[in-house]
Amino acid sequence: MKTLFLYEYPPQPDGLSLQGHNLYRGYLENNFEAMPCNANAEFQKKWAYKSFKPDVAIGIGFWGNTPKLVKHPKRYGITPVPWYVADGWVANFHKPLESLPLVVATSNWVKQTYMRDGLSGKNMEVVPIGIDTGLFRPIAKDNPLVSGLREMLGIEPGKKIILTAGGDTTSKGFQEVLKGLAIVDKEFKDWHYVGKAWPSPSTSDHRKYEMELIEELGLDKNKISFLDHACSNEFMPYLINMCDVYAGPSRLEGFGMIQVEAQACGKPVIAMDAMAFKDTVKHNETGFLAKVAEEVKLEEEWAYSWMGFPKKMVVKFPEPKTFAYRASPDDIAEALLKLFSDDSLREKMGTNAREWAVKEFDYRKVAKQMHELIEKKVLK
């Protein structure tokens, strides 16, 4: 079977790029015949269709990318296999997706979202995102590449370090963790919280609100560090290994690569008992899942021409749709106190987390799973 991969290639340090690239790498390392192609490279895609002659084209994205990931290869006689995340709702392209032999979701929650919004789910299967468990691995804290980070941030020895990372930290639950730390600080003082975000206007806007929240909660600003800098994927394992606990109760998460990468680094994870975390974090074994404290529901939303609509318009929902969640600060605080006060528990959970990540989410295993699924569902 020849497979063409349509994603942002060469890969960028973002979730969708890495999702596609890790699968492509996994195919190569399993000796499956594969070729990568930028999904926006019109001429190169046509060349690949004609010269490489793929049996399928796996497209990495979400439902809004259906024109370039599904309709385009189909127009040239290539069977598309979209591997989709969700972005809160599925507004359009139901018919072309229903017509395919296979649509792949990154988690059971993503599949449920597509079904909630009108797809039957009959042709949908779930394959998790694969991660590089060789790159994301436990590294000793006295390794100079790890200890150097702590020193650069001015974190005193003996402090328990919490990390939250993402394109912006707010969407990854940073504010909910801050509220949890306000509770923790009454009993446990020796902590330091690090937020790693990508520089952008939205990050700057969110940061203003987070600084106001820190002030409002009465937290010591010297115990909180922000890293709003660009970095490579190869840098992240050192940052993760600097921390004792990874806290990422994201407000909207179709998989959560960073939470799985943290587990691969042997770190217990605090997430939320909702969305993809039900697939990726084992409560009381590899981390803790905080209860949902709030659901953000919308009665209407904007739809745009790039979504396949004739013009920009407001879509009103018959029933309000959940677009995001908020984790319980009380549960986050309880989990942090347990992990801070019990070194053996933290180490045991970290060991479990590493074993779980290697067993279930290594990119080579995921590639084999995807390949076998396509052979069974598409090329039968």
C-alpha positions as CSV (number, residue, x, y, z in Angstrom):
1,M,0.0,0.0,0.0
2,K,1.3,3.4,-1.0
3,T,0.4,6.3,1.3
4,L,0.6,10.0,0.7
5,F,0.6,12.3,3.7
6,L,-1.0,15.7,3.5
7,Y,0.0,18.0,6.3
8,E,2.2,21.0,7.0
9,Y,5.4,19.7,5.6
10,P,8.2,20.4,6.4
11,P,6.8,20.2,9.9
12,Q,6.4,23.2,12.2
13,P,6.4,23.0,16.0
14,D,2.6,22.9,16.3
15,G,0.3,20.0,17.1
16,L,-1.1,19.3,13.6
17,S,2.3,19.3,12.0
18,L,3.8,17.0,14.6
19,Q,0.7,14.8,14.4
20,G,1.2,14.3,10.7
21,H,5.0,14.1,10.8
22,N,5.1,11.5,13.6
23,L,2.7,9.3,11.6
24,Y,4.8,9.7,8.5
25,R,8.0,8.8,10.4
26,G,6.2,5.8,11.9
27,Y,5.3,4.6,8.5
28,L,8.9,4.8,7.3
29,E,10.2,3.0,10.3
30,N,7.7,0.2,9.8
31,N,8.9,0.0,6.2
32,F,5.6,1.1,4.7
33,E,5.8,3.0,1.4
34,A,5.0,6.6,2.1
35,M,5.5,10.2,0.8
36,P,4.9,13.5,2.6
37,C,3.4,16.6,0.9
38,N,2.4,20.0,2.1
39,A,-1.4,20.0,2.0
40,N,-1.4,23.5,0.4
41,A,1.2,22.7,-2.3
42,E,-1.2,22.4,-5.3
43,F,1.3,21.5,-8.0
44,Q,3.2,19.1,-5.8
45,K,0.0,17.3,-4.8
46,K,-0.9,16.8,-8.4
47,W,2.6,15.5,-9.1
48,A,2.4,13.1,-6.2
49,Y,-1.0,11.8,-7.4
50,K,0.3,11.2,-10.9
51,S,3.8,10.0,-10.3
52,F,3.8,8.3,-6.8
53,K,0.3,6.9,-7.5
54,P,-0.8,6.5,-3.8
55,D,-3.6,4.1,-2.8
56,V,-4.7,6.5,-0.1
57,A,-4.0,10.1,1.0
58,I,-4.0,10.6,4.8
59,G,-4.9,14.2,5.5
60,I,-4.2,15.7,8.9
61,G,-6.5,18.6,10.1
62,F,-10.1,19.2,11.1
63,W,-13.4,19.3,9.3
64,G,-12.8,22.8,7.9
65,N,-9.9,21.4,5.9
66,T,-12.2,19.0,4.0
67,P,-11.8,20.8,0.6
68,K,-8.0,20.3,0.4
69,L,-7.8,17.0,2.4
70,V,-10.8,15.1,1.1
71,K,-12.3,16.8,-2.0
72,H,-9.0,17.5,-3.7
73,P,-7.4,14.0,-3.7
74,K,-10.9,12.4,-4.5
75,R,-11.1,14.7,-7.6
76,Y,-7.9,12.9,-8.9
77,G,-9.0,9.4,-8.1
78,I,-7.2,9.1,-4.8
79,T,-9.0,7.7,-1.8
80,P,-8.8,10.2,1.1
81,V,-8.5,9.2,4.7
82,P,-8.9,12.3,6.9
83,W,-7.4,12.0,10.4
84,Y,-9.3,14.8,12.2
85,V,-9.3,16.7,15.5
86,A,-12.2,18.9,16.6
87,D,-12.5,22.6,17.2
88,G,-15.7,22.8,19.2
89,W,-18.3,22.0,16.5
90,V,-18.7,20.6,13.1
91,A,-20.4,23.1,10.9
92,N,-20.3,21.7,7.4
93,F,-19.0,19.0,4.9
94,H,-21.1,16.3,6.4
95,K,-22.0,14.8,3.0
96,P,-18.4,14.3,1.7
97,L,-17.3,12.9,5.0
98,E,-20.2,10.5,5.2
99,S,-19.4,9.2,1.7
100,L,-15.9,8.0,2.7
101,P,-15.0,4.4,3.7
102,L,-13.1,5.7,6.7
103,V,-12.8,8.9,8.7
104,V,-10.3,8.7,11.7
105,A,-10.7,10.8,14.9
106,T,-7.9,11.4,17.4
107,S,-9.9,10.4,20.4
108,N,-13.3,9.1,21.4
109,W,-14.4,12.6,22.4
110,V,-13.6,13.9,18.9
111,K,-15.7,11.1,17.4
112,Q,-18.5,11.9,19.8
113,T,-18.3,15.6,18.8
114,Y,-18.7,14.8,15.1
115,M,-21.6,12.6,15.9
116,R,-23.2,15.2,18.1
117,D,-23.1,17.6,15.2
118,G,-24.7,15.4,12.6
119,L,-22.4,12.7,11.4
120,S,-23.5,9.1,11.8
121,G,-20.2,7.8,13.0
122,K,-20.6,4.6,11.0
123,N,-17.4,5.1,9.1
124,M,-15.4,6.7,12.0
125,E,-12.7,5.0,13.9
126,V,-10.3,6.3,16.6
127,V,-6.5,6.3,16.3
128,P,-4.5,8.3,18.9
129,I,-1.7,10.6,18.0
130,G,1.7,9.1,18.2
131,I,4.6,10.7,20.0
132,D,8.4,10.1,19.9
133,T,9.0,8.2,23.2
134,G,12.7,8.3,22.5
135,L,12.9,12.0,22.3
136,F,10.3,12.5,25.2
137,R,12.0,10.4,27.9
138,P,13.0,10.8,31.5
139,I,16.1,12.9,31.9
140,A,17.8,13.3,35.3
141,K,17.3,16.7,37.0
142,D,21.0,17.0,37.6
143,N,21.6,16.8,33.8
144,P,23.1,20.3,33.0
145,L,20.6,20.8,30.2
146,V,17.8,20.4,32.7
147,S,19.4,22.0,35.8
148,G,20.5,24.9,33.6
149,L,16.8,25.8,32.8
150,R,16.0,25.9,36.5
151,E,19.0,28.2,37.2
152,M,18.1,30.5,34.3
153,L,14.6,30.8,35.7
154,G,16.0,31.5,39.2
155,I,14.1,28.6,40.8
156,E,15.6,27.7,44.2
157,P,16.7,24.1,44.9
158,G,14.0,22.1,46.7
159,K,11.0,23.9,45.1
160,K,8.4,21.6,43.6
161,I,8.0,22.8,40.0
162,I,4.7,22.7,38.1
163,L,4.6,23.2,34.3
164,T,1.8,24.2,31.9
165,A,2.7,24.6,28.2
166,G,0.8,25.3,24.9
167,G,0.3,27.8,22.1
168,D,-1.2,29.9,24.9
169,T,-1.4,28.8,28.5
170,T,-4.9,30.0,29.2
171,S,-6.5,27.4,26.9
172,K,-4.4,24.8,28.6
173,G,-6.0,25.5,32.0
174,F,-3.4,27.9,33.4
175,Q,-5.9,30.1,35.2
176,E,-7.6,27.1,36.8
177,V,-4.2,25.9,38.1
178,L,-3.5,29.4,39.5
179,K,-6.8,29.1,41.5
180,G,-5.7,25.7,42.7
181,L,-2.3,27.0,43.8
182,A,-4.0,29.7,45.8
183,I,-5.5,26.9,47.8
184,V,-2.3,24.9,47.9
185,D,-0.3,27.9,49.1
186,K,-2.2,27.9,52.4
187,E,-0.6,24.5,53.3
188,F,2.5,24.1,51.0
189,K,4.7,27.1,50.2
190,D,7.7,25.5,48.4
191,W,6.4,25.5,44.8
192,H,7.2,27.3,41.6
193,Y,4.8,27.5,38.6
194,V,6.1,27.8,35.0
195,G,3.9,28.7,32.0
196,K,5.3,28.1,28.5
197,A,3.5,29.7,25.6
198,W,4.2,30.7,22.0
199,P,4.6,34.4,21.4
200,S,1.5,35.8,19.7
201,P,-1.0,38.7,20.2
202,S,-3.5,36.3,21.9
203,T,-0.8,35.1,24.3
204,S,-0.1,38.8,25.3
205,D,-3.8,39.4,25.8
206,H,-4.2,36.3,27.9
207,R,-1.1,37.2,29.9
208,K,-2.7,40.5,31.0
209,Y,-5.7,38.7,32.5
210,E,-3.4,36.1,34.2
211,M,-1.3,38.8,35.8
212,E,-4.5,40.4,37.1
213,L,-5.7,37.0,38.4
214,I,-2.3,36.4,40.2
215,E,-2.8,39.8,41.9
216,E,-6.4,39.0,42.8
217,L,-5.5,35.7,44.3
218,G,-2.7,37.2,46.3
219,L,-0.1,34.9,44.9
220,D,3.6,35.7,45.0
221,K,4.7,36.8,41.5
222,N,8.2,35.6,42.2
223,K,6.9,32.0,42.4
224,I,5.5,32.2,38.8
225,S,7.6,32.3,35.6
226,F,6.5,32.9,32.0
227,L,8.3,31.6,29.0
228,D,6.7,33.2,26.0
229,H,9.3,32.3,23.5
230,A,9.6,30.2,20.4
231,C,11.3,26.9,20.7
232,S,11.9,23.6,18.9
233,N,10.3,20.3,19.7
234,E,13.7,19.0,20.8
235,F,13.8,21.6,23.6
236,M,10.6,20.5,25.2
237,P,11.8,17.3,26.8
238,Y,14.3,19.3,28.9
239,L,11.7,21.7,30.0
240,I,9.3,18.9,30.9
241,N,12.0,17.1,32.8
242,M,12.7,20.2,34.9
243,C,9.2,20.0,36.5
244,D,7.8,17.6,39.1
245,V,4.2,17.8,37.9
246,Y,2.7,18.6,34.6
247,A,-0.6,20.4,35.0
248,G,-2.7,20.7,31.8
249,P,-6.4,20.7,32.5
250,S,-7.1,22.1,29.0
251,R,-10.4,23.9,28.3
252,L,-10.8,22.2,24.9
253,E,-8.7,19.2,24.0
254,G,-9.1,16.7,21.1
255,F,-6.0,14.7,22.2
256,G,-3.5,16.6,24.2
257,M,0.0,15.8,22.8
258,I,1.8,17.7,25.5
259,Q,0.1,15.7,28.3
260,V,1.1,12.5,26.7
261,E,4.7,13.8,26.1
262,A,4.9,14.7,29.8
263,Q,3.8,11.2,30.7
264,A,6.5,9.8,28.4
265,C,9.0,11.9,30.4
266,G,7.9,10.2,33.5
267,K,5.8,13.0,34.9
268,P,2.4,12.6,36.6
269,V,-0.2,14.7,34.8
270,I,-3.1,16.7,36.2
271,A,-5.8,17.0,33.5
272,M,-9.6,17.0,33.5
273,D,-12.2,14.2,33.6
274,A,-13.5,15.1,30.2
275,M,-12.7,15.1,26.5
276,A,-9.7,13.2,25.2
277,F,-8.1,13.0,28.7
278,K,-10.4,10.0,29.4
279,D,-8.4,8.2,26.7
280,T,-4.9,9.6,27.5
281,V,-4.5,9.9,31.3
282,K,-5.3,7.1,33.7
283,H,-6.8,8.6,36.9
284,N,-5.0,7.6,40.1
285,E,-2.4,5.7,38.0
286,T,-0.6,8.1,35.7
287,G,-2.1,11.3,37.1
288,F,-5.3,12.9,38.3
289,L,-8.4,13.9,36.4
290,A,-10.0,17.0,38.0
291,K,-13.8,17.1,37.9
292,V,-15.5,19.5,35.4
293,A,-16.5,22.7,37.3
294,E,-18.1,24.5,34.4
295,E,-19.2,24.0,30.8
296,V,-19.2,26.9,28.4
297,K,-22.2,26.5,26.1
298,L,-23.1,28.6,23.1
299,E,-26.5,29.1,21.5
300,E,-25.1,30.4,18.2
301,E,-21.8,30.8,16.4
302,W,-20.4,32.5,13.3
303,A,-19.9,30.5,10.2
304,Y,-17.7,31.7,7.3
305,S,-17.3,31.1,3.6
306,W,-14.1,29.1,4.1
307,M,-16.3,26.6,6.0
308,G,-18.3,26.0,2.8
309,F,-21.1,28.5,3.5
310,P,-22.3,30.9,0.8
311,K,-21.4,33.9,3.0
312,K,-20.5,34.9,6.6
313,M,-23.5,34.1,8.8
314,V,-24.6,33.3,12.3
315,V,-25.7,29.7,12.9
316,K,-28.2,29.2,15.7
317,F,-28.2,25.9,17.5
318,P,-31.5,24.0,18.3
319,E,-29.8,23.2,21.7
320,P,-26.8,25.0,23.2
321,K,-23.5,23.3,22.4
322,T,-20.6,22.8,24.8
323,F,-17.6,24.6,23.4
324,A,-15.2,24.4,26.4
325,Y,-14.8,23.2,29.9
326,R,-13.3,24.5,33.1
327,A,-11.6,22.2,35.6
328,S,-12.3,22.3,39.4
329,P,-9.6,24.3,41.2
330,D,-10.4,22.4,44.4
331,D,-9.6,19.1,42.6
332,I,-6.4,20.6,41.1
333,A,-5.3,21.7,44.6
334,E,-6.0,18.3,46.1
335,A,-4.0,16.6,43.4
336,L,-1.1,19.0,43.7
337,L,-0.9,18.6,47.5
338,K,-0.9,14.8,47.2
339,L,1.9,14.9,44.7
340,F,3.9,17.5,46.6
341,S,3.7,15.8,49.9
342,D,4.4,12.2,48.8
343,D,7.6,11.7,46.8
344,S,7.0,8.0,46.5
345,L,3.5,8.5,45.0
346,R,4.9,11.1,42.5
347,E,7.7,8.7,41.5
348,K,5.3,5.7,41.2
349,M,2.9,7.7,39.0
350,G,5.7,9.0,36.9
351,T,6.9,5.4,36.3
352,N,3.4,4.3,35.4
353,A,3.0,7.3,33.1
354,R,6.2,6.4,31.2
355,E,5.1,2.8,30.8
356,W,1.6,3.8,29.6
357,A,2.9,6.3,27.1
358,V,5.4,3.9,25.6
359,K,2.8,1.1,25.4
360,E,-0.1,3.0,23.9
361,F,1.2,6.1,22.1
362,D,4.6,5.5,20.6
363,Y,4.5,6.8,17.0
364,R,5.7,3.5,15.5
365,K,2.9,1.6,17.2
366,V,0.3,4.2,16.1
367,A,1.6,4.0,12.5
368,K,1.1,0.3,12.5
369,Q,-2.4,0.6,13.9
370,M,-3.3,3.2,11.3
371,H,-1.9,1.1,8.4
372,E,-3.8,-2.0,9.5
373,L,-7.0,0.0,10.0
374,I,-6.8,1.4,6.4
375,E,-6.1,-2.1,5.0
376,K,-9.1,-3.4,6.7
377,K,-11.6,-0.6,6.1
378,V,-10.4,1.0,2.9
379,L,-8.5,-1.6,0.8
380,K,-10.6,-4.6,1.8
